[in-house]
Amino acid sequence: MGSSRSLLSAVQRETLHALSGESARFDELLSRHTTLKIGGPADAWVAPPDIDSLSKVIQFCIAEDLPMLAIGGGSNLLVRDGGVRGVVLSTRGLRALSVNSDKVVTVESGVSTGKLLSSATKWGLGGLEFLGGVPGSLGGGMVMNAGTYLGEFKEVTLLVRSMRLCDGVIVERDNAECGFVYRGSALPTSEIVVEAELKLTPRSIEEITEVVKSIRTRRKEREPSGASNAGSVFKNPEGDFAGKLIESVGYKGTRVGNAECSPAHANWFVNHGGARASDMLTLIDGARAKVAAEHGIELVLEWKCIGED
Ligand SMILES: Cc1cc2nc3c(=O)[nH]c(=O)nc-3n(C[C@H](O)[C@H](O)[C@H](O)COP(=O)(O)OP(=O)(O)OC[C@H]3O[C@@H](n4cnc5c(N)ncnc54)[C@H](O)[C@@H]3O)c2cc1C
């Protein structure tokens, strides 16, 4: 499929392909890279196989004045229908994961939360049980400070290393400098997280497994299944629940095209197949307007919206 609006020349495409370990795809539909299965094309999508290749891709994009944007597992992303101009940097290839004798885990940003949790369990290290049932990558988890009622990344993170998209330099931030807050952080969008160090605590494999099993069971009972989604749409307002507020205004089951406010959980909007970002955005605006009108509360999006209309 070709995009007449692509920013990239044929030479740039060839170079990006070579620099990114031949991972590059062009005019790549981002619906293939988001759990919502929504999103128009990126001019280029690359998944360099290691930090060194990522650095070369970034240096090239800087020299060629190509915009860049980082994505991880795409599990908290609504990509607009017009897609993304420039180069989408996927962390999928950054998969190194190790532990030292001080129980410090060093993990690259493309490692999935599932792999991280299963490795920590195997090593008899607790602290990540909160990740049971949370999809995505380490990098996205850091940016979002992903978490559940059992904890969040803020509690186990020693430091985060990110590569600046303006000059390719790696900067290191300790926990306080990351500015972790409820479902967010101060990690800037002008950088790509490449690696983090986490401090975990010895715990028996049986105990970890038991806790993870119970959080997964609890989630299964409460969360919609079957349709594509990206988890909670809105952050919970202080002292309240977004789902409760949306349900109270009679919004459950509201549909725009194939996008629906789930009848099973009002703060989960699902794609029944073929929904457009514009449908989802209309559904989001509708929920916000109703909750604002009836409760005077402005719901804040937890999803990140990227791309062009
Ligand atoms: C079924 C389901 C259940 C969920 N449950 C939970 C839950 O219980 N708790 C919770 O907190 N979240 C939950 N989520 C949301 C999501 O899993 C988290 O927000 C997750 O941390 C996002 O990680 P990701 O790698 O998919 O990030 P993406 O969706 O790819 O990106 C999210 C944001 O981070 C940026 N980003 C990603 N990687 C990098 C990087 N390496 N460097 C710089 N920026 C980056 C992106 O640009 C974007 O702004 C759920 C989602 C689903 C689909």
The ligand as an SDF file (V2000), in Angstrom:
LIG
                    3D

 53 58  0  0  0  0  0  0  0  0999 V2000
   -6.4020   -5.5420   28.4290 C   0  0  0  0  0  0  0  0  0  0  0  0
   -5.6290   -4.3650   28.9870 C   0  0  0  0  0  0  0  0  0  0  0  0
   -5.5200   -4.2070   30.3550 C   0  0  0  0  0  0  0  0  0  0  0  0
   -4.8040   -3.1110   30.8810 C   0  0  0  0  0  0  0  0  0  0  0  0
   -4.7000   -2.9970   32.2410 N   0  0  0  0  0  0  0  0  0  0  0  0
   -3.9480   -2.0130   32.7600 C   0  0  0  0  0  0  0  0  0  0  0  0
   -3.7610   -1.9000   34.1780 C   0  0  0  0  0  0  0  0  0  0  0  0
   -4.2900   -2.6790   34.9550 O   0  0  0  0  0  0  0  0  0  0  0  0
   -2.9790   -0.9080   34.6500 N   0  0  0  0  0  0  0  0  0  0  0  0
   -2.3440   -0.0270   33.8150 C   0  0  0  0  0  0  0  0  0  0  0  0
   -1.6160    0.8440   34.2880 O   0  0  0  0  0  0  0  0  0  0  0  0
   -2.5190   -0.0930   32.4720 N   0  0  0  0  0  0  0  0  0  0  0  0
   -3.2840   -1.0600   31.9310 C   0  0  0  0  0  0  0  0  0  0  0  0
   -3.4560   -1.1390   30.5740 N   0  0  0  0  0  0  0  0  0  0  0  0
   -2.8410   -0.1150   29.7070 C   0  0  0  0  0  0  0  0  0  0  0  0
   -1.4220   -0.4780   29.2210 C   0  0  0  0  0  0  0  0  0  0  0  0
   -1.2130   -1.8520   29.3240 O   0  0  0  0  0  0  0  0  0  0  0  0
   -0.3430    0.2600   30.0070 C   0  0  0  0  0  0  0  0  0  0  0  0
   -0.5290    1.6540   29.9470 O   0  0  0  0  0  0  0  0  0  0  0  0
    1.0480   -0.0980   29.4740 C   0  0  0  0  0  0  0  0  0  0  0  0
    2.0100    0.3150   30.4000 O   0  0  0  0  0  0  0  0  0  0  0  0
    1.3510    0.5410   28.1220 C   0  0  0  0  0  0  0  0  0  0  0  0
    2.5790   -0.0170   27.6480 O   0  0  0  0  0  0  0  0  0  0  0  0
    2.8700   -0.1320   26.0960 P   0  0  0  0  0  0  0  0  0  0  0  0
    4.2340   -0.6500   25.9340 O   0  0  0  0  0  0  0  0  0  0  0  0
    1.7900   -0.8970   25.4180 O   0  0  0  0  0  0  0  0  0  0  0  0
    2.8270    1.3960   25.6940 O   0  0  0  0  0  0  0  0  0  0  0  0
    2.2510    2.0290   24.3530 P   0  0  0  0  0  0  0  0  0  0  0  0
    0.7620    1.8680   24.3410 O   0  0  0  0  0  0  0  0  0  0  0  0
    2.9950    1.5550   23.1840 O   0  0  0  0  0  0  0  0  0  0  0  0
    2.5970    3.5730   24.6040 O   0  0  0  0  0  0  0  0  0  0  0  0
    2.0430    4.2890   25.6700 C   0  0  0  0  0  0  0  0  0  0  0  0
    2.7470    5.6500   25.7390 C   0  0  0  0  0  0  0  0  0  0  0  0
    4.0980    5.4600   26.0790 O   0  0  0  0  0  0  0  0  0  0  0  0
    4.9540    5.9390   25.0410 C   0  0  0  0  0  0  0  0  0  0  0  0
    6.0470    4.9640   24.9450 N   0  0  0  0  0  0  0  0  0  0  0  0
    5.9680    3.6240   24.8090 C   0  0  0  0  0  0  0  0  0  0  0  0
    7.1900    3.0740   24.8620 N   0  0  0  0  0  0  0  0  0  0  0  0
    8.0640    4.0970   25.0080 C   0  0  0  0  0  0  0  0  0  0  0  0
    9.4780    4.1840   25.1280 C   0  0  0  0  0  0  0  0  0  0  0  0
   10.2630    3.1080   25.1050 N   0  0  0  0  0  0  0  0  0  0  0  0
   10.0340    5.4050   25.2830 N   0  0  0  0  0  0  0  0  0  0  0  0
    9.2760    6.5270   25.3200 C   0  0  0  0  0  0  0  0  0  0  0  0
    7.9450    6.5140   25.1980 N   0  0  0  0  0  0  0  0  0  0  0  0
    7.3380    5.3040   25.0640 C   0  0  0  0  0  0  0  0  0  0  0  0
    4.0940    6.0170   23.7960 C   0  0  0  0  0  0  0  0  0  0  0  0
    4.5400    7.0220   22.9050 O   0  0  0  0  0  0  0  0  0  0  0  0
    2.7440    6.3890   24.4130 C   0  0  0  0  0  0  0  0  0  0  0  0
    2.6960    7.7710   24.6880 O   0  0  0  0  0  0  0  0  0  0  0  0
   -4.1860   -2.1890   30.0130 C   0  0  0  0  0  0  0  0  0  0  0  0
   -4.2970   -2.3550   28.6300 C   0  0  0  0  0  0  0  0  0  0  0  0
   -5.0210   -3.4350   28.1100 C   0  0  0  0  0  0  0  0  0  0  0  0
   -5.1120   -3.6220   26.6250 C   0  0  0  0  0  0  0  0  0  0  0  0
  1  2  1  0
  2  3  1  0
  2 52  2  0
  3  4  2  0
  4  5  1  0
  4 50  1  0
  5  6  2  0
  6  7  1  0
  6 13  1  0
  7  8  2  0
  7  9  1  0
  9 10  1  0
 10 11  2  0
 10 12  1  0
 12 13  2  0
 13 14  1  0
 14 15  1  0
 14 50  1  0
 15 16  1  0
 16 17  1  0
 16 18  1  0
 18 19  1  0
 18 20  1  0
 20 21  1  0
 20 22  1  0
 22 23  1  0
 23 24  1  0
 24 25  2  0
 24 26  1  0
 24 27  1  0
 27 28  1  0
 28 29  2  0
 28 30  1  0
 28 31  1  0
 31 32  1  0
 32 33  1  0
 33 34  1  0
 33 48  1  0
 34 35  1  0
 35 36  1  0
 35 46  1  0
 36 37  1  0
 36 45  1  0
 37 38  2  0
 38 39  1  0
 39 40  1  0
 39 45  2  0
 40 41  1  0
 40 42  2  0
 42 43  1  0
 43 44  2  0
 44 45  1  0
 46 47  1  0
 46 48  1  0
 48 49  1  0
 50 51  2  0
 51 52  1  0
 52 53  1  0
M  END
$$$$
